[in-house]
């Protein structure tokens, strides 16, 4: 046995016995429509919600909202883009993306957050390198709060998971709010079943 193996075996032997996780109660949620609560929470964080009746409406909305966009990367079938995303896309190649388009798995009414995994992003860097992020979200896929997120099977099954709430922002320099300081400059949620 090598010194390394002996060392690792001592560490493994010294692990405490596993214990069951404590039960976390589900606290009561405020009354009100989940979609309205989500929209209000997202707006407070600088995001925007808009309605679309179909993929064609969503395409038209994106074209109208971002008329100057030259590079549009879409991870959503049926949504036009100048660049398709695939698992083989090199993350650094997304550095010039004006608009990234993804579908959120579900949203959290409490915080106005959208949940993504590697399946929704296709290339995780799209959520951080794009100038503007457009998220298609089915309003029937809203949960009350963060406690419900951790109870969903998708949370346990994902290799990568992130909750995104609004565009990136900072206010540490003289208390001035700056959007897009470390990531997307705008986040638009398009309600589309």
Backbone as numpy.savetxt, mean C-alpha at the origin, in Angstrom:
# Nx Ny Nz CAx CAy CAz Cx Cy Cz
32.68 -31.30 14.43 31.83 -30.12 14.43 32.72 -28.88 14.43
32.43 -27.95 13.52 33.22 -26.72 13.44 32.86 -25.80 14.60
33.69 -24.80 14.80 33.43 -23.82 15.85 32.12 -23.10 15.58
31.87 -22.80 14.30 30.63 -22.12 13.93 29.42 -22.98 14.29
29.46 -24.26 13.93 28.34 -25.17 14.22 28.12 -25.30 15.73
29.22 -25.39 16.47 29.11 -25.50 17.93 28.47 -24.24 18.51
28.88 -23.10 18.00 28.34 -21.82 18.46 26.84 -21.74 18.18
26.45 -22.07 16.94 25.03 -22.01 16.57 24.21 -23.02 17.35
24.75 -24.17 17.62 24.01 -25.18 18.38 23.78 -24.71 19.82
24.73 -24.00 20.40 24.55 -23.45 21.75 23.44 -22.38 21.75
23.41 -21.56 20.71 22.36 -20.53 20.61 20.99 -21.19 20.49
20.89 -22.21 19.65 19.61 -22.91 19.47 19.15 -23.57 20.77
20.08 -24.12 21.51 19.74 -24.81 22.76 19.31 -23.82 23.85
19.76 -22.59 23.76 19.47 -21.60 24.80 18.16 -20.84 24.56
17.42 -21.19 23.53 16.17 -20.47 23.23 15.13 -20.79 24.29
14.37 -19.77 24.71 13.30 -20.03 25.68 12.18 -20.85 25.03
11.42 -21.53 25.85 10.29 -22.32 25.34 9.27 -21.39 24.71
8.63 -21.86 23.65 7.63 -21.01 23.00 6.40 -20.89 23.89
5.76 -19.74 23.78 4.54 -19.47 24.54 3.46 -19.02 23.57
2.23 -19.31 23.88 1.16 -18.83 22.98 1.07 -17.31 23.05
0.71 -16.72 21.94 0.54 -15.27 21.92 -0.70 -14.90 22.72
-0.67 -13.75 23.37 -1.86 -13.35 24.13 -3.01 -13.00 23.18
-4.22 -13.18 23.67 -5.38 -12.77 22.88 -5.45 -11.25 22.88
-5.63 -10.69 21.71 -5.76 -9.24 21.58 -7.24 -8.95 21.36
-7.83 -8.16 22.22 -9.27 -7.89 22.05 -9.51 -7.01 20.82
-10.70 -7.14 20.27 -11.11 -6.27 19.18 -11.92 -5.15 19.82
-11.40 -3.95 19.74 -12.06 -2.82 20.35 -13.22 -2.36 19.47
-14.24 -1.78 20.09 -15.38 -1.34 19.29 -14.98 -0.24 18.30
-15.54 -0.32 17.11 -15.26 0.68 16.07 -16.32 1.76 16.11
-15.97 2.96 15.69 -16.97 4.03 15.64 -18.04 3.70 14.60
-19.20 4.28 14.80 -20.28 4.11 13.84 -19.97 4.87 12.57
-20.68 4.52 11.53 -20.52 5.25 10.27 -20.12 4.34 9.13
-20.34 4.81 7.95 -20.03 4.10 6.72 -18.52 3.93 6.58
-18.06 2.70 6.32 -16.62 2.44 6.21 -15.97 3.25 5.10
-16.65 3.36 3.97 -16.09 4.10 2.84 -15.92 5.58 3.18
-16.91 6.15 3.83 -16.82 7.56 4.22 -15.72 7.77 5.26
-15.61 6.85 6.22 -14.56 6.96 7.23 -13.18 6.82 6.60
-13.03 5.88 5.65 -11.76 5.70 4.96 -11.39 6.98 4.20
-12.34 7.51 3.44 -12.08 8.71 2.63 -11.67 9.89 3.50
-12.34 10.05 4.62 -12.02 11.16 5.53 -10.62 10.99 6.12
-10.29 9.77 6.54 -8.96 9.52 7.13 -7.86 9.72 6.07
-8.11 9.25 4.84 -7.11 9.41 3.78 -6.92 10.89 3.43
-8.01 11.64 3.36 -7.92 13.07 3.06 -7.11 13.80 4.14
-7.27 13.40 5.39 -6.52 14.02 6.48 -5.02 13.79 6.33
-4.65 12.71 5.62 -3.24 12.39 5.39 -2.74 12.88 4.04
-3.58 13.62 3.29 -3.14 14.20 2.03 -3.50 13.39 0.80
-4.23 12.29 0.98 -4.64 11.47 -0.16 -6.00 11.90 -0.69
-6.38 11.33 -1.82 -7.63 11.68 -2.49 -8.37 10.41 -2.88
-9.69 10.43 -2.77 -10.53 9.33 -3.24 -11.42 9.83 -4.37
-11.53 9.04 -5.42 -12.40 9.35 -6.55 -13.15 8.08 -6.96
-14.26 8.26 -7.66 -15.10 7.14 -8.10 -14.84 6.82 -9.57
-14.91 5.54 -9.91 -14.88 5.10 -11.30 -15.86 3.95 -11.44
-16.63 3.96 -12.51 -17.63 2.92 -12.73 -17.06 1.72 -13.46
-15.94 1.90 -14.16 -15.38 0.82 -14.96 -13.89 1.06 -15.16
-13.21 0.07 -15.74 -11.79 0.24 -16.06 -11.60 1.36 -17.08
-12.55 1.49 -18.02 -12.45 2.58 -19.01 -12.54 3.93 -18.32
-13.43 4.05 -17.33 -13.53 5.29 -16.56 -12.24 5.56 -15.80
-11.66 4.50 -15.23 -10.41 4.66 -14.48 -9.29 5.12 -15.41
-9.21 4.54 -16.60 -8.20 4.98 -17.59 -8.38 6.45 -17.93
-9.63 6.88 -18.16 -9.90 8.28 -18.50 -9.56 9.20 -17.33
-9.90 8.77 -16.14 -9.62 9.56 -14.94 -8.11 9.76 -14.77
-7.34 8.70 -14.95 -5.88 8.78 -14.80 -5.29 9.71 -15.86
-5.77 9.58 -17.10 -5.28 10.45 -18.18 -5.59 11.91 -17.90
-6.79 12.19 -17.35 -7.18 13.57 -17.06 -6.42 14.11 -15.85
-6.18 13.26 -14.87 -5.53 13.70 -13.63 -4.03 13.93 -13.82
-3.41 13.17 -14.72 -1.96 13.26 -14.92 -1.65 13.46 -16.41
-2.07 14.58 -17.00 -1.89 14.76 -18.44 -0.43 14.88 -18.87
0.46 15.29 -17.99 1.87 15.47 -18.32 2.69 14.19 -18.14
2.07 13.14 -17.61 2.82 11.91 -17.32 3.33 11.26 -18.59
4.61 10.97 -18.61 5.22 10.31 -19.76 5.40 8.81 -19.52
5.75 8.45 -18.28 5.96 7.03 -17.94 4.92 6.61 -16.92
4.05 5.72 -17.35 2.99 5.19 -16.48 3.20 3.69 -16.37
3.47 3.21 -15.17 3.70 1.79 -14.94 2.46 1.20 -14.29
1.85 0.23 -14.96 0.62 -0.37 -14.46 0.82 -1.83 -14.08
0.37 -2.17 -12.88 0.37 -3.56 -12.42 -1.05 -4.10 -12.45
-1.96 -3.36 -13.11 -3.38 -3.74 -13.12 -3.78 -4.08 -14.56
-4.21 -5.32 -14.80 -4.70 -5.67 -16.14 -5.89 -4.78 -16.51
-5.87 -4.27 -17.73 -6.96 -3.41 -18.20 -6.72 -1.93 -17.97
-5.69 -1.60 -17.24 -5.34 -0.19 -17.04 -4.11 0.10 -17.89
-4.26 1.10 -18.75 -3.20 1.43 -19.70 -1.97 1.98 -19.00
-0.84 1.63 -19.53 0.42 2.16 -19.05 1.42 2.12 -20.18
2.46 2.90 -20.05 3.52 2.87 -21.05 4.55 1.81 -20.69
4.45 1.29 -19.47 5.39 0.27 -19.01 4.62 -0.75 -18.17
4.66 -1.99 -18.56 4.04 -3.06 -17.79 5.01 -3.53 -16.71
4.45 -3.91 -15.58 5.27 -4.44 -14.50 5.19 -5.95 -14.51
6.31 -6.60 -14.28 6.34 -8.05 -14.14 7.33 -8.38 -13.02
7.25 -9.58 -12.48 8.20 -9.95 -11.42 9.67 -9.84 -11.86
9.91 -9.83 -13.18 11.29 -9.71 -13.68 11.76 -8.27 -13.84
10.86 -7.30 -13.62 11.23 -5.90 -13.75 12.30 -5.56 -12.72
13.36 -4.94 -13.16 14.44 -4.52 -12.26 13.93 -3.32 -11.45
13.93 -3.39 -10.13 13.40 -2.29 -9.32 13.98 -0.92 -9.68
15.28 -0.83 -9.90 15.91 0.46 -10.22 15.41 1.04 -11.53
14.84 0.21 -12.40 14.34 0.71 -13.68 13.07 1.54 -13.52
12.51 1.56 -12.31 11.28 2.32 -12.06 11.58 3.75 -11.59
12.82 4.14 -11.59 13.21 5.45 -11.08 12.62 6.61 -11.88
12.18 6.38 -13.10 11.63 7.46 -13.93 10.11 7.41 -14.06
9.44 6.62 -13.23 7.98 6.46 -13.34 7.26 7.69 -12.80
6.41 8.26 -13.66 5.59 9.39 -13.23 4.38 8.92 -12.43
3.69 7.89 -12.95 2.48 7.38 -12.29 2.58 5.86 -12.19
2.42 5.34 -10.99 2.35 3.90 -10.75 0.90 3.55 -10.46
0.42 2.46 -11.05 -0.97 2.06 -10.86 -0.99 0.64 -10.33
-1.63 0.45 -9.18 -1.72 -0.85 -8.53 -3.14 -1.05 -7.99
-3.47 -2.28 -7.67 -4.75 -2.57 -7.02 -4.46 -2.94 -5.57
-5.12 -2.27 -4.64 -4.97 -2.60 -3.23 -5.79 -3.82 -2.88
-5.27 -4.66 -2.00 -6.02 -5.85 -1.59 -7.19 -5.46 -0.71
-6.94 -4.56 0.27 -8.02 -4.07 1.12 -7.60 -2.75 1.75
-8.57 -2.05 2.29 -8.30 -0.76 2.94 -8.73 -0.81 4.39
-8.20 0.12 5.19 -8.49 0.20 6.62 -9.20 1.53 6.89
-10.48 1.46 7.25 -11.28 2.67 7.46 -10.72 3.55 8.58
-10.21 2.95 9.63 -9.70 3.70 10.78 -8.60 4.68 10.40
-7.72 4.28 9.49 -6.54 5.08 9.18 -6.49 5.60 7.74
-7.38 5.11 6.88 -7.30 5.48 5.46 -6.12 4.82 4.78
-5.71 3.67 5.29 -4.56 2.96 4.75 -5.00 1.90 3.74
-4.09 1.61 2.80 -4.30 0.54 1.83 -3.20 -0.49 2.06
-3.59 -1.77 2.02 -2.65 -2.87 2.28 -2.16 -3.44 0.96
-0.84 -3.61 0.87 -0.22 -4.20 -0.31 0.73 -5.32 0.12
0.86 -6.29 -0.76 1.90 -7.31 -0.60 2.67 -7.35 -1.91
3.58 -8.29 -2.01 4.35 -8.42 -3.25 3.44 -8.76 -4.43
2.27 -9.33 -4.17 1.35 -9.66 -5.26 0.74 -8.41 -5.88
0.36 -7.45 -5.07 -0.25 -6.23 -5.60 0.77 -5.30 -6.24
1.90 -5.12 -5.60 2.93 -4.23 -6.14 3.63 -4.84 -7.35
3.73 -6.14 -7.42 4.48 -6.88 -8.43 5.98 -6.60 -8.26
6.35 -5.33 -8.24 7.72 -4.90 -7.93 7.57 -3.90 -6.79
8.04 -4.26 -5.61 7.81 -3.44 -4.42 8.24 -1.99 -4.58
9.23 -1.74 -5.39 9.76 -0.38 -5.56 8.74 0.57 -6.19
7.70 0.06 -6.84 6.73 0.95 -7.49 6.04 1.85 -6.45
5.86 1.35 -5.26 5.20 2.13 -4.21 6.05 3.25 -3.63
7.32 3.30 -4.03 8.23 4.28 -3.45 8.93 5.15 -4.49
9.12 4.61 -5.69 9.85 5.35 -6.71 8.95 6.17 -7.64
7.69 5.77 -7.78 6.77 6.53 -8.64 6.52 7.91 -8.04
6.33 8.90 -8.89 6.00 10.24 -8.41 4.57 10.29 -7.85
3.66 9.57 -8.50 2.25 9.55 -8.09 1.79 8.11 -8.08
1.05 7.72 -7.06 0.54 6.36 -6.95 -0.98 6.39 -7.05
-1.51 5.59 -7.98 -2.96 5.44 -8.15 -3.30 4.03 -7.71
-4.26 3.93 -6.79 -4.65 2.65 -6.22 -6.10 2.36 -6.54
-6.37 1.26 -7.23 -7.74 0.82 -7.44 -8.13 0.00 -6.22
-9.27 0.34 -5.62 -9.68 -0.33 -4.39 -11.17 -0.62 -4.44
-11.51 -1.86 -4.17 -12.91 -2.29 -4.11 -13.50 -1.85 -2.77
-14.54 -1.02 -2.76 -15.09 -0.54 -1.49 -15.63 -1.66 -0.60
-15.91 -2.82 -1.17 -16.38 -3.93 -0.33 -15.22 -4.58 0.42
-13.99 -4.18 0.10 -12.81 -4.75 0.74 -12.23 -3.81 1.80
-13.10 -3.21 2.58 -12.67 -2.34 3.68 -12.86 -3.07 5.00
-11.91 -2.92 5.90 -12.04 -3.44 7.25 -12.14 -2.25 8.20
-12.67 -2.51 9.39 -12.88 -1.44 10.38 -11.58 -0.78 10.80
-10.65 -1.60 11.32 -9.45 -1.02 11.89 -8.25 -1.94 11.78
-7.15 -1.49 12.35 -5.89 -2.23 12.26 -5.96 -3.60 12.92
-6.80 -3.75 13.94 -6.89 -5.05 14.61 -7.42 -6.12 13.66
-8.30 -5.74 12.74 -8.82 -6.70 11.78 -7.76 -7.08 10.73
-6.84 -6.16 10.46 -5.78 -6.44 9.49 -4.98 -7.66 9.91
-4.58 -7.70 11.17 -3.72 -8.77 11.65 -4.45 -10.10 11.77
-5.77 -10.08 11.70 -6.55 -11.31 11.75 -6.82 -11.88 10.35
-6.51 -11.15 9.32 -6.76 -11.61 7.95 -5.71 -12.63 7.53
-6.11 -13.65 6.78 -5.13 -14.64 6.34 -4.08 -14.06 5.39
-4.45 -13.02 4.60 -3.46 -12.46 3.67 -2.26 -11.90 4.41
-2.48 -11.38 5.62 -1.37 -10.82 6.39 -0.35 -11.90 6.74
-0.85 -13.07 7.13 0.04 -14.16 7.52 0.69 -14.83 6.32
0.05 -14.78 5.17 0.55 -15.50 3.99 1.54 -14.69 3.15
1.56 -13.38 3.31 2.43 -12.53 2.47 3.88 -12.61 2.93
4.79 -12.56 1.95 6.22 -12.47 2.27 6.59 -11.03 2.58
5.83 -10.11 2.03 6.08 -8.67 2.18 4.72 -8.02 2.35
4.58 -7.14 3.30 3.31 -6.44 3.48 3.58 -5.02 3.94
2.76 -4.10 3.44 2.91 -2.71 3.82 1.53 -2.05 3.82
1.31 -1.18 4.78 0.12 -0.34 4.82 0.55 1.06 4.40
-0.10 1.59 3.37 0.25 2.91 2.85 -0.90 3.86 3.17
-0.56 4.98 3.77 -1.55 5.99 4.14 -1.13 7.33 3.57
-1.67 7.69 2.44 -1.38 8.99 1.85 -0.01 9.08 1.22
0.29 10.23 0.65 1.61 10.45 0.04 2.66 10.63 1.12
3.90 10.49 0.73 5.00 10.72 1.65 5.02 12.19 2.05
5.39 12.48 3.28 5.41 13.87 3.74 6.38 14.03 4.90
6.85 15.25 5.08 7.67 15.59 6.23 7.38 17.05 6.60
7.54 17.34 7.88 7.36 18.72 8.33 8.45 19.09 9.32
9.61 18.45 9.22 10.66 18.75 10.19 11.46 20.00 9.89
11.38 20.53 8.68 12.16 21.72 8.37 11.28 22.95 8.58
11.52 23.64 9.67 10.78 24.85 10.03 9.28 24.64 10.08
8.83 23.40 10.32 7.41 23.11 10.45 6.62 23.26 9.16
7.29 23.29 8.03 6.61 23.42 6.74 6.35 22.02 6.19
5.09 21.73 5.85 4.73 20.42 5.33 5.18 20.30 3.87
5.97 19.28 3.60 6.45 19.02 2.24 6.01 17.62 1.86
5.25 17.50 0.76 4.79 16.20 0.28 5.77 15.66 -0.75
5.94 14.35 -0.72 6.83 13.71 -1.68 8.28 13.79 -1.31
8.56 14.02 -0.05 9.95 14.17 0.38 10.74 12.88 0.26
10.13 11.75 0.62 10.85 10.48 0.56 10.13 9.44 -0.28
9.14 9.80 -1.00 8.38 8.82 -1.79 7.37 9.52 -2.68
6.22 8.87 -2.86 5.22 9.39 -3.79 4.73 10.78 -3.36
4.50 11.63 -4.36 4.02 12.99 -4.09 2.51 13.04 -3.94
1.79 12.08 -4.53 0.34 12.03 -4.35 -0.12 10.59 -4.35
-1.21 10.35 -3.63 -1.83 9.03 -3.60 -3.31 9.22 -3.89
-3.77 8.58 -4.94 -5.18 8.66 -5.34 -5.79 7.28 -5.26
-6.85 7.14 -4.47 -7.58 5.89 -4.41 -8.78 6.00 -5.33
-8.88 5.07 -6.27 -10.01 5.03 -7.21 -10.92 3.89 -6.74
-12.13 4.26 -6.34 -13.10 3.24 -5.91 -13.58 2.49 -7.14
-13.24 1.22 -7.22 -13.63 0.40 -8.36 -13.70 -1.06 -7.93
-14.90 -1.61 -7.99 -15.10 -3.01 -7.58 -14.32 -3.93 -8.49
